[in-house]
Amino acid sequence: MQQSKIISFDGLGTHWECELLDENCSESRAAVVECILVEYLNEFVKKYSRFDSDSLVGRLNKESQIANPPEEMLKMFKFARDIFQVTGGVFDISVGGILNSIGYGVPSDHAIVTENFWDLITFTNEFITIPKGVAIDFGGFGKGWLIDAFVEILRKNGFRQFIVNGGGDLYVQSNTGIDIALEHPFDSTKFISRTRIKNGALAVSSVIKRSWLKNGIKHHHIINPSTGRSSNSEIICSFVKADSALMADTMATVLIIRPDLNQGLSEQFNLQTILLSKDQFKI
């Protein structure tokens, strides 16, 4: 049997691997689709990175308005609004200012989360406007969005079996199930369990890896918008399987902040979840 081909590249702060499982995948086909994926990734970062002041998101956060936004950005806003409503405000893209103020992003003293954010903004084909002092962040679902976009690119280019892996978040499309190891949150050489995926996504979120000290206070990147601080729930790590990488990525974040929503969201969005608590690791 012909071996699978792996294409790899870096971007959006993580390492990417796409394992092409089709038996008829030639080196030339793999090289062509790699160029398409990398180009899409670079354009995505240029448009939507909060860390780039010249990106569309960077300009929006500085100027509170951009004209003629791309259709994709409007779809991202719509998705964020819908999930905000479904989660009762737990998923909130207006936490960018808080992330900046605690040392994760462009240095800033602004840390505004507006409770009625979605009543105060406009997103149309002509303009996107947000309140002054508010900074948005697509980090809560950006990687999932990108994985799903890669999946569509692979399908459009004739690939039928593949694994798209972005730093541990992944999508599998395969004729047979693929075994996936679930990494221990404190020791990358160990695994807590395994799962099998045939067609679907897995996302992992943790408060452990992206954490830092600022002014003697420990912070991490998952913000609870109701407190304006890093989440302090009992959950330190979440594993979420879903039909799409976008939903898996989004819900992995939400369920760290509000694990009490697990049952309702799992039923609504066909999720399978594992939530690891502080008590399980005696911290």
Phi and psi restraints in degrees (value plus and minus 20) as a CYANA .aco file:
   2 GLN   PHI     -85.7   -45.7
   2 GLN   PSI     117.4   157.4
   3 GLN   PHI     -91.6   -51.6
   3 GLN   PSI     131.4   171.4
   4 SER   PHI     -89.5   -49.5
   4 SER   PSI     139.2   179.2
   5 LYS   PHI    -130.9   -90.9
   5 LYS   PSI     117.9   157.9
   6 ILE   PHI    -135.8   -95.8
   6 ILE   PSI     104.9   144.9
   7 ILE   PHI    -130.7   -90.7
   7 ILE   PSI     119.0   159.0
   8 SER   PHI    -159.3  -119.3
   8 SER   PSI     130.5   170.5
   9 PHE   PHI    -185.4  -145.4
   9 PHE   PSI     149.5   189.5
  10 ASP   PHI    -137.4   -97.4
  10 ASP   PSI     131.0   171.0
  11 GLY   PHI     146.7   186.7
  11 GLY   PSI     137.0   177.0
  12 LEU   PHI      38.6    78.6
  12 LEU   PSI      12.4    52.4
  13 GLY   PHI      54.6    94.6
  13 GLY   PSI      -2.4    37.6
  14 THR   PHI    -169.0  -129.0
  14 THR   PSI     151.2   191.2
  15 HIS   PHI    -120.1   -80.1
  15 HIS   PSI     117.0   157.0
  16 TRP   PHI    -135.8   -95.8
  16 TRP   PSI     118.8   158.8
  17 GLU   PHI    -155.3  -115.3
  17 GLU   PSI     110.8   150.8
  18 CYS   PHI    -137.2   -97.2
  18 CYS   PSI      93.2   133.2
  19 GLU   PHI    -115.7   -75.7
  19 GLU   PSI      96.6   136.6
  20 LEU   PHI    -113.9   -73.9
  20 LEU   PSI      95.0   135.0
  21 LEU   PHI    -119.4   -79.4
  21 LEU   PSI     -27.4    12.6
  22 ASP   PHI     -84.2   -44.2
  22 ASP   PSI     115.5   155.5
  23 GLU   PHI     -86.5   -46.5
  23 GLU   PSI     -46.5    -6.5
  24 ASN   PHI    -114.8   -74.8
  24 ASN   PSI       0.6    40.6
  25 CYS   PHI    -101.8   -61.8
  25 CYS   PSI      94.2   134.2
  26 SER   PHI    -110.1   -70.1
  26 SER   PSI     145.9   185.9
  27 GLU   PHI     -81.3   -41.3
  27 GLU   PSI     -58.1   -18.1
  28 SER   PHI     -88.0   -48.0
  28 SER   PSI     -61.5   -21.5
  29 ARG   PHI     -82.3   -42.3
  29 ARG   PSI     -62.3   -22.3
  30 ALA   PHI     -83.2   -43.2
  30 ALA   PSI     -60.7   -20.7
  31 ALA   PHI     -86.3   -46.3
  31 ALA   PSI     -60.0   -20.0
  32 VAL   PHI     -84.5   -44.5
  32 VAL   PSI     -67.5   -27.5
  33 VAL   PHI     -90.1   -50.1
  33 VAL   PSI     -49.7    -9.7
  34 GLU   PHI     -80.9   -40.9
  34 GLU   PSI     -63.7   -23.7
  35 CYS   PHI     -80.9   -40.9
  35 CYS   PSI     -60.2   -20.2
  36 ILE   PHI     -85.5   -45.5
  36 ILE   PSI     -64.2   -24.2
  37 LEU   PHI     -84.4   -44.4
  37 LEU   PSI     -65.4   -25.4
  38 VAL   PHI     -84.5   -44.5
  38 VAL   PSI     -59.9   -19.9
  39 GLU   PHI     -82.9   -42.9
  39 GLU   PSI     -63.1   -23.1
  40 TYR   PHI     -83.4   -43.4
  40 TYR   PSI     -63.2   -23.2
  41 LEU   PHI     -79.8   -39.8
  41 LEU   PSI     -66.9   -26.9
  42 ASN   PHI     -83.0   -43.0
  42 ASN   PSI     -59.5   -19.5
  43 GLU   PHI     -87.8   -47.8
  43 GLU   PSI     -57.7   -17.7
  44 PHE   PHI     -81.0   -41.0
  44 PHE   PSI     -66.2   -26.2
  45 VAL   PHI     -83.7   -43.7
  45 VAL   PSI     -63.4   -23.4
  46 LYS   PHI     -80.6   -40.6
  46 LYS   PSI     -51.8   -11.8
  47 LYS   PHI    -106.5   -66.5
  47 LYS   PSI     -61.4   -21.4
  48 TYR   PHI    -139.0   -99.0
  48 TYR   PSI     -16.9    23.1
  49 SER   PHI     -94.6   -54.6
  49 SER   PSI     107.0   147.0
  50 ARG   PHI     -90.1   -50.1
  50 ARG   PSI     -39.9     0.1
  51 PHE   PHI    -103.3   -63.3
  51 PHE   PSI     -28.9    11.1
  52 ASP   PHI    -128.9   -88.9
  52 ASP   PSI      92.1   132.1
  53 SER   PHI     -87.8   -47.8
  53 SER   PSI     -35.4     4.6
  54 ASP   PHI    -115.6   -75.6
  54 ASP   PSI     -24.3    15.7
  55 SER   PHI     -90.7   -50.7
  55 SER   PSI     149.6   189.6
  56 LEU   PHI     -80.0   -40.0
  56 LEU   PSI     -62.7   -22.7
  57 VAL   PHI     -86.0   -46.0
  57 VAL   PSI     -62.1   -22.1
  58 GLY   PHI     -80.8   -40.8
  58 GLY   PSI     -63.9   -23.9
  59 ARG   PHI     -86.6   -46.6
  59 ARG   PSI     -60.5   -20.5
  60 LEU   PHI     -81.4   -41.4
  60 LEU   PSI     -61.9   -21.9
  61 ASN   PHI     -88.1   -48.1
  61 ASN   PSI     -51.0   -11.0
  62 LYS   PHI    -100.1   -60.1
  62 LYS   PSI     -63.9   -23.9
  63 GLU   PHI    -124.0   -84.0
  63 GLU   PSI     -30.4     9.6
  64 SER   PHI      47.6    87.6
  64 SER   PSI     -11.1    28.9
  65 GLN   PHI    -180.4  -140.4
  65 GLN   PSI     122.0   162.0
  66 ILE   PHI    -155.6  -115.6
  66 ILE   PSI     130.2   170.2
  67 ALA   PHI    -122.8   -82.8
  67 ALA   PSI     130.1   170.1
  68 ASN   PHI      31.9    71.9
  68 ASN   PSI      36.0    76.0
  69 PRO   PHI     -86.5   -46.5
  69 PRO   PSI     129.8   169.8
  70 PRO   PHI     -86.7   -46.7
  70 PRO   PSI     135.2   175.2
  71 GLU   PHI     -78.3   -38.3
  71 GLU   PSI     -57.4   -17.4
  72 GLU   PHI     -80.3   -40.3
  72 GLU   PSI     -61.2   -21.2
  73 MET   PHI     -85.2   -45.2
  73 MET   PSI     -58.1   -18.1
  74 LEU   PHI     -84.0   -44.0
  74 LEU   PSI     -58.9   -18.9
  75 LYS   PHI     -84.7   -44.7
  75 LYS   PSI     -56.3   -16.3
  76 MET   PHI     -85.8   -45.8
  76 MET   PSI     -61.5   -21.5
  77 PHE   PHI     -83.0   -43.0
  77 PHE   PSI     -62.4   -22.4
  78 LYS   PHI     -83.2   -43.2
  78 LYS   PSI     -64.4   -24.4
  79 PHE   PHI     -80.2   -40.2
  79 PHE   PSI     -66.2   -26.2
  80 ALA   PHI     -81.1   -41.1
  80 ALA   PSI     -60.0   -20.0
  81 ARG   PHI     -85.0   -45.0
  81 ARG   PSI     -64.1   -24.1
  82 ASP   PHI     -82.9   -42.9
  82 ASP   PSI     -62.0   -22.0
  83 ILE   PHI     -92.7   -52.7
  83 ILE   PSI     -53.1   -13.1
  84 PHE   PHI     -75.6   -35.6
  84 PHE   PSI     -66.0   -26.0
  85 GLN   PHI     -88.7   -48.7
  85 GLN   PSI     -62.5   -22.5
  86 VAL   PHI     -83.7   -43.7
  86 VAL   PSI     -55.5   -15.5
  87 THR   PHI    -116.6   -76.6
  87 THR   PSI     -11.1    28.9
  88 GLY   PHI      44.2    84.2
  88 GLY   PSI      13.3    53.3
  89 GLY   PHI      70.0   110.0
  89 GLY   PSI     -19.3    20.7
  90 VAL   PHI     -86.6   -46.6
  90 VAL   PSI     -60.7   -20.7
  91 PHE   PHI    -111.2   -71.2
  91 PHE   PSI      91.7   131.7
  92 ASP   PHI    -158.6  -118.6
  92 ASP   PSI      92.8   132.8
  93 ILE   PHI     -97.6   -57.6
  93 ILE   PSI     -22.9    17.1
  94 SER   PHI    -107.1   -67.1
  94 SER   PSI      -3.4    36.6
  95 VAL   PHI    -107.5   -67.5
  95 VAL   PSI     -15.0    25.0
  96 GLY   PHI     -78.1   -38.1
  96 GLY   PSI     -57.8   -17.8
  97 GLY   PHI     -84.4   -44.4
  97 GLY   PSI     -58.2   -18.2
  98 ILE   PHI     -84.6   -44.6
  98 ILE   PSI     -64.9   -24.9
  99 LEU   PHI     -79.8   -39.8
  99 LEU   PSI     -62.4   -22.4
 100 ASN   PHI     -81.3   -41.3
 100 ASN   PSI     -64.3   -24.3
 101 SER   PHI     -89.4   -49.4
 101 SER   PSI     -45.0    -5.0
 102 ILE   PHI    -118.5   -78.5
 102 ILE   PSI     -10.2    29.8
 103 GLY   PHI      81.8   121.8
 103 GLY   PSI      -3.9    36.1
 104 TYR   PHI    -141.2  -101.2
 104 TYR   PSI      58.4    98.4
 105 GLY   PHI     117.7   157.7
 105 GLY   PSI    -175.9  -135.9
 106 VAL   PHI     -87.9   -47.9
 106 VAL   PSI     105.2   145.2
 107 PRO   PHI     -73.4   -33.4
 107 PRO   PSI     111.4   151.4
 108 SER   PHI    -180.3  -140.3
 108 SER   PSI     128.8   168.8
 109 ASP   PHI    -113.6   -73.6
 109 ASP   PSI     -27.6    12.4
 110 HIS   PHI     -98.7   -58.7
 110 HIS   PSI     113.4   153.4
 111 ALA   PHI    -163.7  -123.7
 111 ALA   PSI      38.6    78.6
 112 ILE   PHI    -117.0   -77.0
 112 ILE   PSI     108.4   148.4
 113 VAL   PHI    -140.1  -100.1
 113 VAL   PSI     100.8   140.8
 114 THR   PHI    -117.0   -77.0
 114 THR   PSI      98.8   138.8
 115 GLU   PHI     -78.4   -38.4
 115 GLU   PSI     -57.8   -17.8
 116 ASN   PHI    -123.8   -83.8
 116 ASN   PSI      17.4    57.4
 117 PHE   PHI     -68.6   -28.6
 117 PHE   PSI     -66.5   -26.5
 118 TRP   PHI     -93.6   -53.6
 118 TRP   PSI     -33.8     6.2
 119 ASP   PHI    -104.7   -64.7
 119 ASP   PSI     -34.4     5.6
 120 LEU   PHI    -127.4   -87.4
 120 LEU   PSI     -20.9    19.1
 121 ILE   PHI    -132.2   -92.2
 121 ILE   PSI     145.1   185.1
 122 THR   PHI    -150.4  -110.4
 122 THR   PSI     112.2   152.2
 123 PHE   PHI    -157.1  -117.1
 123 PHE   PSI      87.6   127.6
 124 THR   PHI    -153.2  -113.2
 124 THR   PSI     157.1   197.1
 125 ASN   PHI     -82.7   -42.7
 125 ASN   PSI     -43.5    -3.5
 126 GLU   PHI    -109.2   -69.2
 126 GLU   PSI     -62.1   -22.1
 127 PHE   PHI    -168.0  -128.0
 127 PHE   PSI     132.1   172.1
 128 ILE   PHI    -139.5   -99.5
 128 ILE   PSI     107.2   147.2
 129 THR   PHI    -147.8  -107.8
 129 THR   PSI     122.9   162.9
 130 ILE   PHI    -151.8  -111.8
 130 ILE   PSI     140.6   180.6
 131 PRO   PHI     -83.0   -43.0
 131 PRO   PSI     125.7   165.7
 132 LYS   PHI     -82.9   -42.9
 132 LYS   PSI     119.9   159.9
 133 GLY   PHI      70.8   110.8
 133 GLY   PSI     -31.3     8.7
 134 VAL   PHI    -115.7   -75.7
 134 VAL   PSI     119.5   159.5
 135 ALA   PHI    -142.6  -102.6
 135 ALA   PSI     110.6   150.6
 136 ILE   PHI    -114.2   -74.2
 136 ILE   PSI     138.6   178.6
 137 ASP   PHI    -163.9  -123.9
 137 ASP   PSI     104.7   144.7
 138 PHE   PHI    -113.5   -73.5
 138 PHE   PSI     -11.0    29.0
 139 GLY   PHI     -83.3   -43.3
 139 GLY   PSI     -43.3    -3.3
 140 GLY   PHI     -90.4   -50.4
 140 GLY   PSI     -35.2     4.8
 141 PHE   PHI    -165.1  -125.1
 141 PHE   PSI     -18.7    21.3
 142 GLY   PHI     -79.4   -39.4
 142 GLY   PSI     -62.1   -22.1
 143 LYS   PHI     -87.4   -47.4
 143 LYS   PSI     -60.6   -20.6
 144 GLY   PHI     -82.8   -42.8
 144 GLY   PSI     -60.9   -20.9
 145 TRP   PHI     -79.8   -39.8
 145 TRP   PSI     -64.1   -24.1
 146 LEU   PHI     -86.9   -46.9
 146 LEU   PSI     -61.6   -21.6
 147 ILE   PHI     -79.2   -39.2
 147 ILE   PSI     -66.6   -26.6
 148 ASP   PHI     -83.0   -43.0
 148 ASP   PSI     -55.5   -15.5
 149 ALA   PHI     -85.8   -45.8
 149 ALA   PSI     -60.5   -20.5
 150 PHE   PHI     -82.2   -42.2
 150 PHE   PSI     -60.9   -20.9
 151 VAL   PHI     -78.4   -38.4
 151 VAL   PSI     -64.7   -24.7
 152 GLU   PHI     -86.1   -46.1
 152 GLU   PSI     -57.1   -17.1
 153 ILE   PHI     -82.6   -42.6
 153 ILE   PSI     -64.4   -24.4
 154 LEU   PHI     -82.9   -42.9
 154 LEU   PSI     -63.6   -23.6
 155 ARG   PHI     -82.8   -42.8
 155 ARG   PSI     -64.1   -24.1
 156 LYS   PHI     -84.6   -44.6
 156 LYS   PSI     -44.1    -4.1
 157 ASN   PHI    -116.4   -76.4
 157 ASN   PSI      -3.2    36.8
 158 GLY   PHI      68.6   108.6
 158 GLY   PSI     -13.1    26.9
 159 PHE   PHI    -104.6   -64.6
 159 PHE   PSI     117.9   157.9
 160 ARG   PHI    -136.9   -96.9
 160 ARG   PSI     -40.3    -0.3
 161 GLN   PHI    -154.8  -114.8
 161 GLN   PSI     108.3   148.3
 162 PHE   PHI    -189.1  -149.1
 162 PHE   PSI     144.4   184.4
 163 ILE   PHI    -148.1  -108.1
 163 ILE   PSI     102.4   142.4
 164 VAL   PHI    -123.9   -83.9
 164 VAL   PSI      99.4   139.4
 165 ASN   PHI    -144.9  -104.9
 165 ASN   PSI      97.5   137.5
 166 GLY   PHI    -135.3   -95.3
 166 GLY   PSI      69.2   109.2
 167 GLY   PHI      41.7    81.7
 167 GLY   PSI      11.8    51.8
 168 GLY   PHI      84.4   124.4
 168 GLY   PSI     -41.7    -1.7
 169 ASP   PHI    -106.1   -66.1
 169 ASP   PSI     117.3   157.3
 170 LEU   PHI    -172.1  -132.1
 170 LEU   PSI     143.8   183.8
 171 TYR   PHI    -151.2  -111.2
 171 TYR   PSI     114.7   154.7
 172 VAL   PHI    -136.9   -96.9
 172 VAL   PSI     113.1   153.1
 173 GLN   PHI    -151.6  -111.6
 173 GLN   PSI      92.6   132.6
 174 SER   PHI    -171.0  -131.0
 174 SER   PSI     130.9   170.9
 175 ASN   PHI     -89.8   -49.8
 175 ASN   PSI     -45.3    -5.3
 176 THR   PHI    -147.3  -107.3
 176 THR   PSI     134.0   174.0
 177 GLY   PHI     -83.5   -43.5
 177 GLY   PSI     124.5   164.5
 178 ILE   PHI    -129.9   -89.9
 178 ILE   PSI     108.4   148.4
 179 ASP   PHI     -97.8   -57.8
 179 ASP   PSI     110.5   150.5
 180 ILE   PHI    -142.5  -102.5
 180 ILE   PSI     108.3   148.3
 181 ALA   PHI    -105.2   -65.2
 181 ALA   PSI     119.4   159.4
 182 LEU   PHI    -118.9   -78.9
 182 LEU   PSI      93.6   133.6
 183 GLU   PHI     -89.6   -49.6
 183 GLU   PSI     119.6   159.6
 184 HIS   PHI     -83.1   -43.1
 184 HIS   PSI     112.7   152.7
 185 PRO   PHI     -85.6   -45.6
 185 PRO   PSI     -42.3    -2.3
 186 PHE   PHI    -129.0   -89.0
 186 PHE   PSI     -28.2    11.8
 187 ASP   PHI    -166.3  -126.3
 187 ASP   PSI      83.4   123.4
 188 SER   PHI     -88.5   -48.5
 188 SER   PSI     -28.4    11.6
 189 THR   PHI    -108.5   -68.5
 189 THR   PSI     -24.1    15.9
 190 LYS   PHI    -140.3  -100.3
 190 LYS   PSI     141.9   181.9
 191 PHE   PHI    -151.8  -111.8
 191 PHE   PSI     123.5   163.5
 192 ILE   PHI    -111.0   -71.0
 192 ILE   PSI     -43.1    -3.1
 193 SER   PHI    -191.4  -151.4
 193 SER   PSI    -198.3  -158.3
 194 ARG   PHI    -154.7  -114.7
 194 ARG   PSI     135.3   175.3
 195 THR   PHI    -161.4  -121.4
 195 THR   PSI     141.0   181.0
 196 ARG   PHI    -140.0  -100.0
 196 ARG   PSI     113.3   153.3
 197 ILE   PHI    -149.7  -109.7
 197 ILE   PSI     111.5   151.5
 198 LYS   PHI    -125.0   -85.0
 198 LYS   PSI     -71.0   -31.0
 199 ASN   PHI    -161.4  -121.4
 199 ASN   PSI      82.8   122.8
 200 GLY   PHI     141.8   181.8
 200 GLY   PSI    -195.1  -155.1
 201 ALA   PHI    -143.0  -103.0
 201 ALA   PSI     136.8   176.8
 202 LEU   PHI    -155.1  -115.1
 202 LEU   PSI     113.0   153.0
 203 ALA   PHI    -148.4  -108.4
 203 ALA   PSI     128.1   168.1
 204 VAL   PHI    -145.8  -105.8
 204 VAL   PSI     114.5   154.5
 205 SER   PHI    -152.3  -112.3
 205 SER   PSI     123.6   163.6
 206 SER   PHI    -169.3  -129.3
 206 SER   PSI     129.3   169.3
 207 VAL   PHI    -112.5   -72.5
 207 VAL   PSI     -17.6    22.4
 208 ILE   PHI    -108.2   -68.2
 208 ILE   PSI     -70.8   -30.8
 209 LYS   PHI     -94.2   -54.2
 209 LYS   PSI     -61.7   -21.7
 210 ARG   PHI    -119.2   -79.2
 210 ARG   PSI      55.6    95.6
 211 SER   PHI    -155.1  -115.1
 211 SER   PSI     134.7   174.7
 212 TRP   PHI    -181.0  -141.0
 212 TRP   PSI     146.9   186.9
 213 LEU   PHI    -126.5   -86.5
 213 LEU   PSI     117.3   157.3
 214 LYS   PHI    -159.4  -119.4
 214 LYS   PSI     103.1   143.1
 215 ASN   PHI      33.8    73.8
 215 ASN   PSI      18.7    58.7
 216 GLY   PHI      58.3    98.3
 216 GLY   PSI     -17.0    23.0
 217 ILE   PHI    -129.5   -89.5
 217 ILE   PSI     113.7   153.7
 218 LYS   PHI    -104.9   -64.9
 218 LYS   PSI     112.2   152.2
 219 HIS   PHI    -147.2  -107.2
 219 HIS   PSI     140.1   180.1
 220 HIS   PHI    -160.0  -120.0
 220 HIS   PSI     155.5   195.5
 221 HIS   PHI    -106.6   -66.6
 221 HIS   PSI     -22.9    17.1
 222 ILE   PHI    -117.7   -77.7
 222 ILE   PSI      87.9   127.9
 223 ILE   PHI    -117.4   -77.4
 223 ILE   PSI     111.3   151.3
 224 ASN   PHI    -107.1   -67.1
 224 ASN   PSI      88.8   128.8
 225 PRO   PHI     -84.2   -44.2
 225 PRO   PSI     -41.8    -1.8
 226 SER   PHI     -93.8   -53.8
 226 SER   PSI     -43.3    -3.3
 227 THR   PHI    -129.5   -89.5
 227 THR   PSI     -39.6     0.4
 228 GLY   PHI      53.4    93.4
 228 GLY   PSI      -0.3    39.7
 229 ARG   PHI    -153.4  -113.4
 229 ARG   PSI     150.2   190.2
 230 SER   PHI     -78.6   -38.6
 230 SER   PSI     121.2   161.2
 231 SER   PHI     -75.8   -35.8
 231 SER   PSI     117.1   157.1
 232 ASN   PHI    -143.4  -103.4
 232 ASN   PSI      10.3    50.3
 233 SER   PHI     -92.7   -52.7
 233 SER   PSI     154.3   194.3
 234 GLU   PHI     -93.9   -53.9
 234 GLU   PSI     -31.8     8.2
 235 ILE   PHI    -108.6   -68.6
 235 ILE   PSI     108.5   148.5
 236 ILE   PHI    -129.6   -89.6
 236 ILE   PSI     -35.6     4.4
 237 CYS   PHI    -174.7  -134.7
 237 CYS   PSI     120.0   160.0
 238 SER   PHI    -152.4  -112.4
 238 SER   PSI     121.3   161.3
 239 PHE   PHI    -139.5   -99.5
 239 PHE   PSI     105.5   145.5
 240 VAL   PHI    -151.4  -111.4
 240 VAL   PSI     103.8   143.8
 241 LYS   PHI    -119.6   -79.6
 241 LYS   PSI     116.7   156.7
 242 ALA   PHI    -170.7  -130.7
 242 ALA   PSI     153.0   193.0
 243 ASP   PHI     -90.8   -50.8
 243 ASP   PSI     -46.5    -6.5
 244 SER   PHI    -150.5  -110.5
 244 SER   PSI     133.6   173.6
 245 ALA   PHI     -87.0   -47.0
 245 ALA   PSI     -53.4   -13.4
 246 LEU   PHI     -79.4   -39.4
 246 LEU   PSI     -66.7   -26.7
 247 MET   PHI     -91.7   -51.7
 247 MET   PSI     -58.5   -18.5
 248 ALA   PHI     -82.1   -42.1
 248 ALA   PSI     -66.7   -26.7
 249 ASP   PHI     -82.0   -42.0
 249 ASP   PSI     -66.4   -26.4
 250 THR   PHI     -82.1   -42.1
 250 THR   PSI     -68.6   -28.6
 251 MET   PHI     -92.9   -52.9
 251 MET   PSI     -45.8    -5.8
 252 ALA   PHI     -82.7   -42.7
 252 ALA   PSI     -56.1   -16.1
 253 THR   PHI     -92.6   -52.6
 253 THR   PSI     -68.8   -28.8
 254 VAL   PHI     -77.3   -37.3
 254 VAL   PSI     -62.3   -22.3
 255 LEU   PHI     -96.8   -56.8
 255 LEU   PSI     -36.6     3.4
 256 ILE   PHI     -90.5   -50.5
 256 ILE   PSI     -61.0   -21.0
 257 ILE   PHI     -93.2   -53.2
 257 ILE   PSI     -64.4   -24.4
 258 ARG   PHI    -152.3  -112.3
 258 ARG   PSI      58.2    98.2
 259 PRO   PHI     -83.4   -43.4
 259 PRO   PSI     -39.3     0.7
 260 ASP   PHI     -87.2   -47.2
 260 ASP   PSI     -34.1     5.9
 261 LEU   PHI    -106.4   -66.4
 261 LEU   PSI     -20.5    19.5
 262 ASN   PHI     -76.3   -36.3
 262 ASN   PSI     -71.9   -31.9
 263 GLN   PHI     -82.6   -42.6
 263 GLN   PSI     -67.8   -27.8
 264 GLY   PHI     -84.6   -44.6
 264 GLY   PSI     -63.9   -23.9
 265 LEU   PHI     -89.9   -49.9
 265 LEU   PSI     -55.9   -15.9
 266 SER   PHI     -83.9   -43.9
 266 SER   PSI     -60.7   -20.7
 267 GLU   PHI     -88.9   -48.9
 267 GLU   PSI     -59.8   -19.8
 268 GLN   PHI     -90.3   -50.3
 268 GLN   PSI     -56.6   -16.6
 269 PHE   PHI    -137.2   -97.2
 269 PHE   PSI      -4.6    35.4
 270 ASN   PHI      37.6    77.6
 270 ASN   PSI      30.9    70.9
 271 LEU   PHI    -116.2   -76.2
 271 LEU   PSI     132.6   172.6
 272 GLN   PHI    -142.5  -102.5
 272 GLN   PSI     109.2   149.2
 273 THR   PHI    -152.8  -112.8
 273 THR   PSI     131.1   171.1
 274 ILE   PHI    -149.3  -109.3
 274 ILE   PSI     103.0   143.0
 275 LEU   PHI    -135.0   -95.0
 275 LEU   PSI     102.3   142.3
 276 LEU   PHI    -121.4   -81.4
 276 LEU   PSI     110.3   150.3
 277 SER   PHI    -124.3   -84.3
 277 SER   PSI     144.7   184.7
 278 LYS   PHI     -79.2   -39.2
 278 LYS   PSI     -58.1   -18.1
 279 ASP   PHI     -81.2   -41.2
 279 ASP   PSI     -52.0   -12.0
 280 GLN   PHI     -87.7   -47.7
 280 GLN   PSI     -39.5     0.5
 281 PHE   PHI    -140.0  -100.0
 281 PHE   PSI     -12.3    27.7
 282 LYS   PHI      35.8    75.8
 282 LYS   PSI      30.9    70.9
